[in-house]
Amino acid sequence: MNEDSLERVLKLRWIVLVMMGVVVFGCYYAYDSVVPIADQIIKDMDVTRAQYGLLFSYYSFPNLLMVLLGGMFLDKFGIRKAGSIFVTLCVIGVFMTAVGGTRSFQLMLWGRLLYGIGAESLSITQIKVMSKWFKGKELAFAMGLYITLVRLGNFASLNLGAPIQSWSGSWKLALWVAFGTIVISFVVFMIYRRLDKAKEAQFKEREDEAHAEKFVFREVFKFKPSFWFVTVLCVTFYSSDLPFVAFSNIFLQNKYSLSAARSGFYGSLIFVTTMVCTPIFGLFVDKIGKRATIMIAGAVIIVPAYSVLGLTSFHPAIPIIGIGIAFSLVPSALWSSVPILVEQNRLGTAFGLITIIQNLGLTLVPWLAGKLTDKAGGDYTNAMIMFAVLGMVSLFFSVFLIISEKKGIPTGIELPTKIAQA
C-alpha cells in the first residue's frame, strides 16, 4: 500500500485512542472499585487489613506467569483474537467479585484473580494497539493521553464509591457499578476489533493473524540491558504507587480523621495530577526525548513525598500531588521506551515480561503493607517508609539506565520519537 493510503487510515488513530481509553477506563475503574469501600469490606466481612490487601495480591499473583503467556499468545494470535479472550475474562472476573460481595470474601478473591489474568494481558494488548497505530507518530503523547484515560478510571472509582454507598445504603452496589463499566469496555473492544480488521491491510507491518512469526523464548535473553533496567525500574516504581492507592482511603481516614468521601477525594489527587500532566510530559518526550532523564526526575520526587506522608503531620494534599507528578513523569517515559528497545513483533512478549516482574511487586507489597500496618496497630508509618524505600530503588535503576545510555551502546531512548523510531 502507498504512503497516502496508510496516512488516511492512520487519521483514525485518534478514534482508536478514544476507544482504547474507554476500554481501559472500565478496567481501572474495576481495579480500584474496592478502595473507597475498604473500611466496610474489612468490617462487614470480618477480615484484617492484610486480608483486604489480598484483593490486590490475588489480582497480581497469577500474572507472575500468566501475563508472559498472555504476551506470547498476543504475539502469536494477534490483537483481535487475544484481546477478545482477555476482555471476556475481565467481565467474568468482575462479575464473580460483585457476586462475592454478597456471598463470601473467598469468592471475591477468586473473582479478582480471574479479573487480574484478563486485565493485565488486556493492558499489554492495548499498549500494543497504541504502538501499532502511533509508531513514529506522537507515540509518547498518545501514551500520555492513554494514561490520562487510565487515571480517569481510577479517579472516577475513588470518588464515586463512597457516594454510591451513601445513596444506596449498601457498599455492594459499588461492585455492580464496576461490573457495568467492564461490560461497556467489552462492547467497545468488540467494535475496535471490527475496525482493526477492516483497516489491517493498510499497514506495512500489519498484525497478520494467520501467519504470525513463531515465538522463540530464548530470544528474550537478547533484549538490551536497557530493557532490563526499565523493567526493574517499572516494578519498584509501580510497587511504591499502586499499593499506596489501595490503602489511601483508610490511611487518610485514620491519620487525618477524614470522611470516606473526603479521603477518596484526596487519594484521587494522584490521578487528577496524572490526567493533567502525563499528556504534557508525553508531548515533551516526543519532541525532545530525554526519557531516562525524565524517569530520574520522577523517582527523585516520590521519595520525599512518601517520607512526608509517613513521618510528618503535614497536610496530605501536597505530597499526594507530588506522587501524582512522579506518576506522570515515569510512565510517560517508561512505556514509550519499550517500542524503541524491542522489535515490533516481540512487543507483546516484552510487555509481558515487564508486567510479570511488575506483578511480583504488586503481589507482595499490598499484603506486606497491610501486614506492617496490622502489626503497628493501624499505624501506616512503616508502610509509608517502605514505599519511600521502593522509590529510592527505582531512582538507582533510573540512574543505571542513563549511565548505560551514555557509556554503553546508545539505544535512542533519549532521542525524540521520530528519530528514535526511524
Disulfide bonds with the S-S distance in Angstrom:
none
